Amino acid sequence: MDDAFEVSLRRSGRTFTVAAGETILETLIEEGIEVVYSCMAGHCGTCETRVIEGMRTSRQLPRDEERGDNR
């Protein structure tokens, strides 16, 4: 995915633009949002969160592509 997109945080109500080539995690860290993470590569699932609305747009592969939920 090479296009920028927006992500909104439900609890804070803040919206951020995730630049092309950047991940949601990278953007949130740059914006000073405290995020729990471990691998920075999308493999361990530590930073995984629910999608309330819209489509999942992670630039990393899901840990289990057969999983049917929208996390």
PDB file of N, CA, C and O in Angstrom, chain B, residues numbered from 101:
ATOM      1  N   MET B 101       0.854  -1.173   0.000  1.00  0.00           N
ATOM      2  CA  MET B 101       0.000   0.000   0.000  1.00  0.00           C
ATOM      3  C   MET B 101       0.895   1.228   0.000  1.00  0.00           C
ATOM      4  O   MET B 101       1.643   1.448   0.952  1.00  0.00           O
ATOM      5  N   ASP B 102       0.829   2.015  -1.035  1.00  0.00           N
ATOM      6  CA  ASP B 102       1.734   3.144  -1.184  1.00  0.00           C
ATOM      7  C   ASP B 102       1.046   4.495  -1.085  1.00  0.00           C
ATOM      8  O   ASP B 102       1.656   5.516  -1.402  1.00  0.00           O
ATOM      9  N   ASP B 103      -0.195   4.524  -0.657  1.00  0.00           N
ATOM     10  CA  ASP B 103      -0.916   5.788  -0.533  1.00  0.00           C
ATOM     11  C   ASP B 103      -1.020   6.182   0.931  1.00  0.00           C
ATOM     12  O   ASP B 103      -1.077   5.327   1.814  1.00  0.00           O
ATOM     13  N   ALA B 104      -1.043   7.479   1.175  1.00  0.00           N
ATOM     14  CA  ALA B 104      -1.289   7.973   2.530  1.00  0.00           C
ATOM     15  C   ALA B 104      -2.752   7.703   2.883  1.00  0.00           C
ATOM     16  O   ALA B 104      -3.604   7.612   2.000  1.00  0.00           O
ATOM     17  N   PHE B 105      -3.032   7.577   4.173  1.00  0.00           N
ATOM     18  CA  PHE B 105      -4.407   7.391   4.627  1.00  0.00           C
ATOM     19  C   PHE B 105      -4.530   7.973   6.021  1.00  0.00           C
ATOM     20  O   PHE B 105      -3.527   8.308   6.652  1.00  0.00           O
ATOM     21  N   GLU B 106      -5.765   8.093   6.505  1.00  0.00           N
ATOM     22  CA  GLU B 106      -6.006   8.638   7.835  1.00  0.00           C
ATOM     23  C   GLU B 106      -6.402   7.536   8.795  1.00  0.00           C
ATOM     24  O   GLU B 106      -7.055   6.560   8.425  1.00  0.00           O
ATOM     25  N   VAL B 107      -5.988   7.721  10.041  1.00  0.00           N
ATOM     26  CA  VAL B 107      -6.382   6.818  11.112  1.00  0.00           C
ATOM     27  C   VAL B 107      -6.882   7.690  12.263  1.00  0.00           C
ATOM     28  O   VAL B 107      -6.252   8.686  12.622  1.00  0.00           O
ATOM     29  N   SER B 108      -8.019   7.303  12.835  1.00  0.00           N
ATOM     30  CA  SER B 108      -8.595   8.041  13.957  1.00  0.00           C
ATOM     31  C   SER B 108      -8.560   7.174  15.199  1.00  0.00           C
ATOM     32  O   SER B 108      -8.867   5.983  15.153  1.00  0.00           O
ATOM     33  N   LEU B 109      -8.183   7.783  16.303  1.00  0.00           N
ATOM     34  CA  LEU B 109      -8.153   7.078  17.586  1.00  0.00           C
ATOM     35  C   LEU B 109      -9.451   7.378  18.317  1.00  0.00           C
ATOM     36  O   LEU B 109      -9.775   8.536  18.576  1.00  0.00           O
ATOM     37  N   ARG B 110     -10.183   6.340  18.642  1.00  0.00           N
ATOM     38  CA  ARG B 110     -11.518   6.515  19.212  1.00  0.00           C
ATOM     39  C   ARG B 110     -11.485   7.207  20.567  1.00  0.00           C
ATOM     40  O   ARG B 110     -12.245   8.147  20.799  1.00  0.00           O
ATOM     41  N   ARG B 111     -10.614   6.755  21.465  1.00  0.00           N
ATOM     42  CA  ARG B 111     -10.612   7.317  22.824  1.00  0.00           C
ATOM     43  C   ARG B 111     -10.251   8.793  22.851  1.00  0.00           C
ATOM     44  O   ARG B 111     -10.894   9.572  23.556  1.00  0.00           O
ATOM     45  N   SER B 112      -9.239   9.188  22.098  1.00  0.00           N
ATOM     46  CA  SER B 112      -8.797  10.588  22.131  1.00  0.00           C
ATOM     47  C   SER B 112      -9.537  11.456  21.127  1.00  0.00           C
ATOM     48  O   SER B 112      -9.595  12.676  21.282  1.00  0.00           O
ATOM     49  N   GLY B 113     -10.113  10.824  20.081  1.00  0.00           N
ATOM     50  CA  GLY B 113     -10.780  11.572  19.036  1.00  0.00           C
ATOM     51  C   GLY B 113      -9.820  12.229  18.054  1.00  0.00           C
ATOM     52  O   GLY B 113     -10.243  12.980  17.176  1.00  0.00           O
ATOM     53  N   ARG B 114      -8.531  11.947  18.200  1.00  0.00           N
ATOM     54  CA  ARG B 114      -7.527  12.544  17.309  1.00  0.00           C
ATOM     55  C   ARG B 114      -7.419  11.743  16.015  1.00  0.00           C
ATOM     56  O   ARG B 114      -7.606  10.526  16.000  1.00  0.00           O
ATOM     57  N   THR B 115      -7.115  12.451  14.932  1.00  0.00           N
ATOM     58  CA  THR B 115      -6.947  11.836  13.615  1.00  0.00           C
ATOM     59  C   THR B 115      -5.558  12.183  13.101  1.00  0.00           C
ATOM     60  O   THR B 115      -5.090  13.313  13.245  1.00  0.00           O
ATOM     61  N   PHE B 116      -4.910  11.195  12.499  1.00  0.00           N
ATOM     62  CA  PHE B 116      -3.559  11.368  11.974  1.00  0.00           C
ATOM     63  C   PHE B 116      -3.506  10.887  10.533  1.00  0.00           C
ATOM     64  O   PHE B 116      -4.230   9.970  10.144  1.00  0.00           O
ATOM     65  N   THR B 117      -2.643  11.513   9.750  1.00  0.00           N
ATOM     66  CA  THR B 117      -2.385  11.056   8.396  1.00  0.00           C
ATOM     67  C   THR B 117      -1.149  10.171   8.430  1.00  0.00           C
ATOM     68  O   THR B 117      -0.089  10.587   8.898  1.00  0.00           O
ATOM     69  N   VAL B 118      -1.292   8.951   7.933  1.00  0.00           N
ATOM     70  CA  VAL B 118      -0.186   8.006   7.840  1.00  0.00           C
ATOM     71  C   VAL B 118       0.390   8.168   6.433  1.00  0.00           C
ATOM     72  O   VAL B 118      -0.276   7.876   5.440  1.00  0.00           O
ATOM     73  N   ALA B 119       1.623   8.632   6.365  1.00  0.00           N
ATOM     74  CA  ALA B 119       2.259   8.905   5.082  1.00  0.00           C
ATOM     75  C   ALA B 119       2.515   7.622   4.305  1.00  0.00           C
ATOM     76  O   ALA B 119       2.636   6.543   4.885  1.00  0.00           O
ATOM     77  N   ALA B 120       2.596   7.752   2.997  1.00  0.00           N
ATOM     78  CA  ALA B 120       2.946   6.614   2.146  1.00  0.00           C
ATOM     79  C   ALA B 120       4.274   6.045   2.616  1.00  0.00           C
ATOM     80  O   ALA B 120       5.221   6.791   2.865  1.00  0.00           O
ATOM     81  N   GLY B 121       4.346   4.729   2.737  1.00  0.00           N
ATOM     82  CA  GLY B 121       5.568   4.065   3.157  1.00  0.00           C
ATOM     83  C   GLY B 121       5.787   4.036   4.657  1.00  0.00           C
ATOM     84  O   GLY B 121       6.806   3.520   5.117  1.00  0.00           O
ATOM     85  N   GLU B 122       4.855   4.577   5.432  1.00  0.00           N
ATOM     86  CA  GLU B 122       4.966   4.584   6.883  1.00  0.00           C
ATOM     87  C   GLU B 122       3.855   3.734   7.478  1.00  0.00           C
ATOM     88  O   GLU B 122       2.810   3.558   6.851  1.00  0.00           O
ATOM     89  N   THR B 123       4.063   3.207   8.672  1.00  0.00           N
ATOM     90  CA  THR B 123       3.036   2.410   9.333  1.00  0.00           C
ATOM     91  C   THR B 123       2.257   3.262  10.324  1.00  0.00           C
ATOM     92  O   THR B 123       2.696   4.344  10.712  1.00  0.00           O
ATOM     93  N   ILE B 124       1.100   2.762  10.727  1.00  0.00           N
ATOM     94  CA  ILE B 124       0.309   3.433  11.760  1.00  0.00           C
ATOM     95  C   ILE B 124       1.155   3.562  13.021  1.00  0.00           C
ATOM     96  O   ILE B 124       1.187   4.629  13.635  1.00  0.00           O
ATOM     97  N   LEU B 125       1.835   2.497  13.412  1.00  0.00           N
ATOM     98  CA  LEU B 125       2.657   2.514  14.619  1.00  0.00           C
ATOM     99  C   LEU B 125       3.723   3.608  14.542  1.00  0.00           C
ATOM    100  O   LEU B 125       3.896   4.367  15.495  1.00  0.00           O
ATOM    101  N   GLU B 126       4.424   3.694  13.437  1.00  0.00           N
ATOM    102  CA  GLU B 126       5.456   4.727  13.285  1.00  0.00           C
ATOM    103  C   GLU B 126       4.863   6.122  13.425  1.00  0.00           C
ATOM    104  O   GLU B 126       5.436   6.987  14.087  1.00  0.00           O
ATOM    105  N   THR B 127       3.712   6.333  12.795  1.00  0.00           N
ATOM    106  CA  THR B 127       3.059   7.644  12.859  1.00  0.00           C
ATOM    107  C   THR B 127       2.652   7.986  14.283  1.00  0.00           C
ATOM    108  O   THR B 127       2.888   9.103  14.743  1.00  0.00           O
ATOM    109  N   LEU B 128       2.048   7.042  14.980  1.00  0.00           N
ATOM    110  CA  LEU B 128       1.612   7.317  16.352  1.00  0.00           C
ATOM    111  C   LEU B 128       2.792   7.612  17.261  1.00  0.00           C
ATOM    112  O   LEU B 128       2.716   8.515  18.094  1.00  0.00           O
ATOM    113  N   ILE B 129       3.874   6.872  17.119  1.00  0.00           N
ATOM    114  CA  ILE B 129       5.065   7.126  17.931  1.00  0.00           C
ATOM    115  C   ILE B 129       5.613   8.522  17.637  1.00  0.00           C
ATOM    116  O   ILE B 129       5.959   9.261  18.558  1.00  0.00           O
ATOM    117  N   GLU B 130       5.692   8.882  16.358  1.00  0.00           N
ATOM    118  CA  GLU B 130       6.180  10.207  15.963  1.00  0.00           C
ATOM    119  C   GLU B 130       5.313  11.325  16.532  1.00  0.00           C
ATOM    120  O   GLU B 130       5.808  12.411  16.832  1.00  0.00           O
ATOM    121  N   GLU B 131       4.013  11.052  16.679  1.00  0.00           N
ATOM    122  CA  GLU B 131       3.077  12.051  17.200  1.00  0.00           C
ATOM    123  C   GLU B 131       3.023  12.067  18.731  1.00  0.00           C
ATOM    124  O   GLU B 131       2.260  12.831  19.321  1.00  0.00           O
ATOM    125  N   GLY B 132       3.832  11.225  19.367  1.00  0.00           N
ATOM    126  CA  GLY B 132       3.896  11.222  20.826  1.00  0.00           C
ATOM    127  C   GLY B 132       2.814  10.406  21.510  1.00  0.00           C
ATOM    128  O   GLY B 132       2.589  10.557  22.710  1.00  0.00           O
ATOM    129  N   ILE B 133       2.142   9.544  20.762  1.00  0.00           N
ATOM    130  CA  ILE B 133       1.112   8.681  21.339  1.00  0.00           C
ATOM    131  C   ILE B 133       1.802   7.474  21.974  1.00  0.00           C
ATOM    132  O   ILE B 133       2.648   6.836  21.348  1.00  0.00           O
ATOM    133  N   GLU B 134       1.440   7.168  23.210  1.00  0.00           N
ATOM    134  CA  GLU B 134       2.022   6.023  23.896  1.00  0.00           C
ATOM    135  C   GLU B 134       1.362   4.739  23.365  1.00  0.00           C
ATOM    136  O   GLU B 134       0.161   4.525  23.532  1.00  0.00           O
ATOM    137  N   VAL B 135       2.164   3.910  22.734  1.00  0.00           N
ATOM    138  CA  VAL B 135       1.680   2.682  22.112  1.00  0.00           C
ATOM    139  C   VAL B 135       2.512   1.514  22.635  1.00  0.00           C
ATOM    140  O   VAL B 135       3.738   1.605  22.707  1.00  0.00           O
ATOM    141  N   VAL B 136       1.850   0.424  22.997  1.00  0.00           N
ATOM    142  CA  VAL B 136       2.569  -0.777  23.408  1.00  0.00           C
ATOM    143  C   VAL B 136       2.963  -1.536  22.143  1.00  0.00           C
ATOM    144  O   VAL B 136       2.113  -1.854  21.312  1.00  0.00           O
ATOM    145  N   TYR B 137       4.255  -1.822  22.005  1.00  0.00           N
ATOM    146  CA  TYR B 137       4.743  -2.547  20.833  1.00  0.00           C
ATOM    147  C   TYR B 137       6.010  -3.298  21.216  1.00  0.00           C
ATOM    148  O   TYR B 137       6.584  -3.072  22.281  1.00  0.00           O
ATOM    149  N   SER B 138       6.437  -4.195  20.332  1.00  0.00           N
ATOM    150  CA  SER B 138       7.647  -4.954  20.599  1.00  0.00           C
ATOM    151  C   SER B 138       8.542  -5.023  19.369  1.00  0.00           C
ATOM    152  O   SER B 138       9.678  -4.553  19.410  1.00  0.00           O
ATOM    153  N   CYS B 139       8.054  -5.598  18.283  1.00  0.00           N
ATOM    154  CA  CYS B 139       8.934  -5.935  17.155  1.00  0.00           C
ATOM    155  C   CYS B 139       9.053  -4.846  16.093  1.00  0.00           C
ATOM    156  O   CYS B 139      10.010  -4.864  15.319  1.00  0.00           O
ATOM    157  N   MET B 140       8.129  -3.910  16.030  1.00  0.00           N
ATOM    158  CA  MET B 140       8.100  -2.846  15.008  1.00  0.00           C
ATOM    159  C   MET B 140       7.936  -3.386  13.583  1.00  0.00           C
ATOM    160  O   MET B 140       8.080  -2.629  12.622  1.00  0.00           O
ATOM    161  N   ALA B 141       7.641  -4.676  13.434  1.00  0.00           N
ATOM    162  CA  ALA B 141       7.524  -5.253  12.098  1.00  0.00           C
ATOM    163  C   ALA B 141       6.154  -5.856  11.830  1.00  0.00           C
ATOM    164  O   ALA B 141       5.902  -6.342  10.727  1.00  0.00           O
ATOM    165  N   GLY B 142       5.264  -5.834  12.814  1.00  0.00           N
ATOM    166  CA  GLY B 142       3.932  -6.370  12.607  1.00  0.00           C
ATOM    167  C   GLY B 142       3.816  -7.872  12.747  1.00  0.00           C
ATOM    168  O   GLY B 142       2.815  -8.456  12.334  1.00  0.00           O
ATOM    169  N   HIS B 143       4.820  -8.504  13.320  1.00  0.00           N
ATOM    170  CA  HIS B 143       4.807  -9.958  13.429  1.00  0.00           C
ATOM    171  C   HIS B 143       4.360 -10.470  14.802  1.00  0.00           C
ATOM    172  O   HIS B 143       3.701 -11.507  14.885  1.00  0.00           O
ATOM    173  N   CYS B 144       4.703  -9.767  15.863  1.00  0.00           N
ATOM    174  CA  CYS B 144       4.446 -10.293  17.211  1.00  0.00           C
ATOM    175  C   CYS B 144       3.010 -10.058  17.672  1.00  0.00           C
ATOM    176  O   CYS B 144       2.514 -10.796  18.523  1.00  0.00           O
ATOM    177  N   GLY B 145       2.337  -9.051  17.132  1.00  0.00           N
ATOM    178  CA  GLY B 145       0.946  -8.780  17.493  1.00  0.00           C
ATOM    179  C   GLY B 145       0.777  -7.922  18.736  1.00  0.00           C
ATOM    180  O   GLY B 145      -0.357  -7.681  19.151  1.00  0.00           O
ATOM    181  N   THR B 146       1.859  -7.451  19.346  1.00  0.00           N
ATOM    182  CA  THR B 146       1.766  -6.651  20.563  1.00  0.00           C
ATOM    183  C   THR B 146       0.975  -5.364  20.344  1.00  0.00           C
ATOM    184  O   THR B 146       0.215  -4.958  21.223  1.00  0.00           O
ATOM    185  N   CYS B 147       1.137  -4.725  19.206  1.00  0.00           N
ATOM    186  CA  CYS B 147       0.468  -3.449  18.941  1.00  0.00           C
ATOM    187  C   CYS B 147      -0.899  -3.612  18.273  1.00  0.00           C
ATOM    188  O   CYS B 147      -1.556  -2.623  17.949  1.00  0.00           O
ATOM    189  N   GLU B 148      -1.316  -4.834  18.073  1.00  0.00           N
ATOM    190  CA  GLU B 148      -2.588  -5.114  17.397  1.00  0.00           C
ATOM    191  C   GLU B 148      -3.759  -4.480  18.141  1.00  0.00           C
ATOM    192  O   GLU B 148      -3.795  -4.470  19.371  1.00  0.00           O
ATOM    193  N   THR B 149      -4.705  -3.959  17.388  1.00  0.00           N
ATOM    194  CA  THR B 149      -5.875  -3.315  17.972  1.00  0.00           C
ATOM    195  C   THR B 149      -7.106  -3.589  17.113  1.00  0.00           C
ATOM    196  O   THR B 149      -6.986  -4.096  15.998  1.00  0.00           O
ATOM    197  N   ARG B 150      -8.273  -3.259  17.622  1.00  0.00           N
ATOM    198  CA  ARG B 150      -9.506  -3.474  16.861  1.00  0.00           C
ATOM    199  C   ARG B 150      -9.715  -2.381  15.834  1.00  0.00           C
ATOM    200  O   ARG B 150      -9.311  -1.236  16.031  1.00  0.00           O
ATOM    201  N   VAL B 151     -10.352  -2.752  14.737  1.00  0.00           N
ATOM    202  CA  VAL B 151     -10.793  -1.787  13.742  1.00  0.00           C
ATOM    203  C   VAL B 151     -12.267  -1.542  14.016  1.00  0.00           C
ATOM    204  O   VAL B 151     -13.086  -2.454  13.902  1.00  0.00           O
ATOM    205  N   ILE B 152     -12.601  -0.320  14.375  1.00  0.00           N
ATOM    206  CA  ILE B 152     -13.982   0.027  14.711  1.00  0.00           C
ATOM    207  C   ILE B 152     -14.795   0.271  13.445  1.00  0.00           C
ATOM    208  O   ILE B 152     -15.946  -0.152  13.340  1.00  0.00           O
ATOM    209  N   GLU B 153     -14.184   0.957  12.491  1.00  0.00           N
ATOM    210  CA  GLU B 153     -14.880   1.331  11.263  1.00  0.00           C
ATOM    211  C   GLU B 153     -13.863   1.418  10.133  1.00  0.00           C
ATOM    212  O   GLU B 153     -12.712   1.794  10.358  1.00  0.00           O
ATOM    213  N   GLY B 154     -14.276   1.079   8.937  1.00  0.00           N
ATOM    214  CA  GLY B 154     -13.379   1.146   7.791  1.00  0.00           C
ATOM    215  C   GLY B 154     -12.694  -0.182   7.544  1.00  0.00           C
ATOM    216  O   GLY B 154     -13.096  -1.219   8.070  1.00  0.00           O
ATOM    217  N   MET B 155     -11.661  -0.128   6.739  1.00  0.00           N
ATOM    218  CA  MET B 155     -10.957  -1.346   6.364  1.00  0.00           C
ATOM    219  C   MET B 155      -9.603  -1.413   7.040  1.00  0.00           C
ATOM    220  O   MET B 155      -8.978  -0.393   7.327  1.00  0.00           O
ATOM    221  N   ARG B 156      -9.173  -2.612   7.283  1.00  0.00           N
ATOM    222  CA  ARG B 156      -7.834  -2.821   7.811  1.00  0.00           C
ATOM    223  C   ARG B 156      -6.843  -2.416   6.732  1.00  0.00           C
ATOM    224  O   ARG B 156      -6.950  -2.856   5.587  1.00  0.00           O
ATOM    225  N   THR B 157      -5.884  -1.584   7.091  1.00  0.00           N
ATOM    226  CA  THR B 157      -4.945  -1.072   6.107  1.00  0.00           C
ATOM    227  C   THR B 157      -3.497  -1.276   6.531  1.00  0.00           C
ATOM    228  O   THR B 157      -2.617  -0.526   6.110  1.00  0.00           O
ATOM    229  N   SER B 158      -3.244  -2.272   7.352  1.00  0.00           N
ATOM    230  CA  SER B 158      -1.883  -2.512   7.814  1.00  0.00           C
ATOM    231  C   SER B 158      -0.963  -2.796   6.638  1.00  0.00           C
ATOM    232  O   SER B 158      -1.327  -3.499   5.695  1.00  0.00           O
ATOM    233  N   ARG B 159       0.207  -2.249   6.713  1.00  0.00           N
ATOM    234  CA  ARG B 159       1.190  -2.497   5.669  1.00  0.00           C
ATOM    235  C   ARG B 159       1.981  -3.763   5.946  1.00  0.00           C
ATOM    236  O   ARG B 159       2.787  -4.185   5.118  1.00  0.00           O
ATOM    237  N   GLN B 160       1.760  -4.371   7.100  1.00  0.00           N
ATOM    238  CA  GLN B 160       2.373  -5.652   7.409  1.00  0.00           C
ATOM    239  C   GLN B 160       1.345  -6.752   7.208  1.00  0.00           C
ATOM    240  O   GLN B 160       0.140  -6.502   7.229  1.00  0.00           O
ATOM    241  N   LEU B 161       1.823  -7.955   7.017  1.00  0.00           N
ATOM    242  CA  LEU B 161       0.922  -9.093   6.880  1.00  0.00           C
ATOM    243  C   LEU B 161       0.341  -9.462   8.224  1.00  0.00           C
ATOM    244  O   LEU B 161       1.022  -9.337   9.242  1.00  0.00           O
ATOM    245  N   PRO B 162      -0.908  -9.915   8.258  1.00  0.00           N
ATOM    246  CA  PRO B 162      -1.481 -10.385   9.517  1.00  0.00           C
ATOM    247  C   PRO B 162      -0.724 -11.612  10.005  1.00  0.00           C
ATOM    248  O   PRO B 162      -0.160 -12.364   9.210  1.00  0.00           O
ATOM    249  N   ARG B 163      -0.717 -11.806  11.320  1.00  0.00           N
ATOM    250  CA  ARG B 163      -0.032 -12.969  11.887  1.00  0.00           C
ATOM    251  C   ARG B 163      -0.643 -14.260  11.380  1.00  0.00           C
ATOM    252  O   ARG B 163       0.067 -15.246  11.181  1.00  0.00           O
ATOM    253  N   ASP B 164      -1.943 -14.267  11.168  1.00  0.00           N
ATOM    254  CA  ASP B 164      -2.618 -15.480  10.724  1.00  0.00           C
ATOM    255  C   ASP B 164      -3.619 -15.085   9.649  1.00  0.00           C
ATOM    256  O   ASP B 164      -4.724 -14.641   9.962  1.00  0.00           O
ATOM    257  N   GLU B 165      -3.248 -15.240   8.407  1.00  0.00           N
ATOM    258  CA  GLU B 165      -4.091 -14.801   7.301  1.00  0.00           C
ATOM    259  C   GLU B 165      -5.425 -15.539   7.231  1.00  0.00           C
ATOM    260  O   GLU B 165      -6.354 -15.067   6.575  1.00  0.00           O
ATOM    261  N   GLU B 166      -5.535 -16.664   7.883  1.00  0.00           N
ATOM    262  CA  GLU B 166      -6.780 -17.406   7.886  1.00  0.00           C
ATOM    263  C   GLU B 166      -7.756 -16.864   8.918  1.00  0.00           C
ATOM    264  O   GLU B 166      -8.927 -17.243   8.912  1.00  0.00           O
ATOM    265  N   ARG B 167      -7.300 -15.987   9.804  1.00  0.00           N
ATOM    266  CA  ARG B 167      -8.150 -15.447  10.850  1.00  0.00           C
ATOM    267  C   ARG B 167      -9.252 -14.627  10.216  1.00  0.00           C
ATOM    268  O   ARG B 167      -8.977 -13.796   9.350  1.00  0.00           O
ATOM    269  N   GLY B 168     -10.477 -14.836  10.621  1.00  0.00           N
ATOM    270  CA  GLY B 168     -11.604 -14.163  10.010  1.00  0.00           C
ATOM    271  C   GLY B 168     -12.002 -12.868  10.664  1.00  0.00           C
ATOM    272  O   GLY B 168     -12.853 -12.154  10.133  1.00  0.00           O
ATOM    273  N   ASP B 169     -11.405 -12.527  11.826  1.00  0.00           N
ATOM    274  CA  ASP B 169     -11.819 -11.293  12.485  1.00  0.00           C
ATOM    275  C   ASP B 169     -11.156 -10.084  11.826  1.00  0.00           C
ATOM    276  O   ASP B 169     -10.324 -10.235  10.932  1.00  0.00           O
ATOM    277  N   ASN B 170     -11.521  -8.911  12.262  1.00  0.00           N
ATOM    278  CA  ASN B 170     -11.046  -7.683  11.629  1.00  0.00           C
ATOM    279  C   ASN B 170     -10.074  -6.956  12.544  1.00  0.00           C
ATOM    280  O   ASN B 170     -10.160  -5.738  12.703  1.00  0.00           O
ATOM    281  N   ARG B 171      -9.144  -7.700  13.151  1.00  0.00           N
ATOM    282  CA  ARG B 171      -8.159  -7.076  14.024  1.00  0.00           C
ATOM    283  C   ARG B 171      -6.852  -6.958  13.319  1.00  0.00           C
ATOM    284  O   ARG B 171      -5.885  -6.454  13.891  1.00  0.00           O
TER     285      ARG B 171
END
